[in-house]
Amino acid sequence: GAVVSQHPSWVICKSGTSVKIECRSLDFQATTMFWYRQFPKQSLMLMATSNEGSKATYEQGVEKDKFLINHASLTLSTLTVTSAHPEDSSFYICSASEARAGLDNEQFFGPGTRLTVL
Amino acid sequence: AQSVAQPEDQVNVAEGNPLTVKCTYSVSGNPYLFWYVQYPNRGLQFLLKYITGDNLVKGSYGFEAEFNKSQTSFHLKKPSALVSDSALYFCAVRDMGGYQKVTFGTGTKLQVIP
């Protein structure tokens, strides 16, 4: 089946620094990738949708300049949390979709990245 | 706008007993419906999905779900619960239209008691 990986699986950083999280589709080409944020004991909140080679579409309330998303290739998308603050601490999950004719555009999820900002 | 409701924050069931985790949805068109499971500090694992066809969908680990269009429900079921089934379960919906946004429910914690 389709596999999506994330790196790192967990990261601790100091307030004010930037952190980059990678999302890779290992055995398929992901024309669309999604970034979610999950707070403790809460559901997944979609942050943004990115299509390969174009700018990401951010959900309402998500700061574009703070959460930079790059989807430069069909197998890699990155989320950079700029000038991180403790309130950015969360579990970030990506998913990827392979949009080919005849498929139902199912999303395959990565294992998540736990970000802790001190 | 599409939405998903999981009315129970937690479901407790004894090991060996049948379990049901409830989900209702709202979409403007025909729905794609999904169930995912999440273990602590892990990503989501796909359990099953409904697109078209039989209303009873069978998925991984012995789980199944029944699509009920009139009640707009997609309850997750398993005939005999295992302790290892204890986890957080999410129902999700996507409109069959072109936009791929998936909306998740708030999750239901399943606790299987030995």
Boltz contact constraints between the chains, C-beta under 6 A:
constraints:
  - contact:
      token1: [A, 43]
      token2: [B, 104]
      max_distance: 6.0
  - contact:
      token1: [A, 43]
      token2: [B, 106]
      max_distance: 6.0
  - contact:
      token1: [A, 43]
      token2: [B, 107]
      max_distance: 6.0
  - contact:
      token1: [A, 44]
      token2: [B, 104]
      max_distance: 6.0
  - contact:
      token1: [A, 93]
      token2: [B, 43]
      max_distance: 6.0
  - contact:
      token1: [A, 97]
      token2: [B, 100]
      max_distance: 6.0
  - contact:
      token1: [A, 104]
      token2: [B, 51]
      max_distance: 6.0
  - contact:
      token1: [A, 105]
      token2: [B, 100]
      max_distance: 6.0
  - contact:
      token1: [A, 109]
      token2: [B, 43]
      max_distance: 6.0
  - contact:
      token1: [A, 109]
      token2: [B, 44]
      max_distance: 6.0
  - contact:
      token1: [A, 110]
      token2: [B, 43]
      max_distance: 6.0
  - contact:
      token1: [A, 111]
      token2: [B, 43]
      max_distance: 6.0
  - contact:
      token1: [A, 112]
      token2: [B, 43]
      max_distance: 6.0
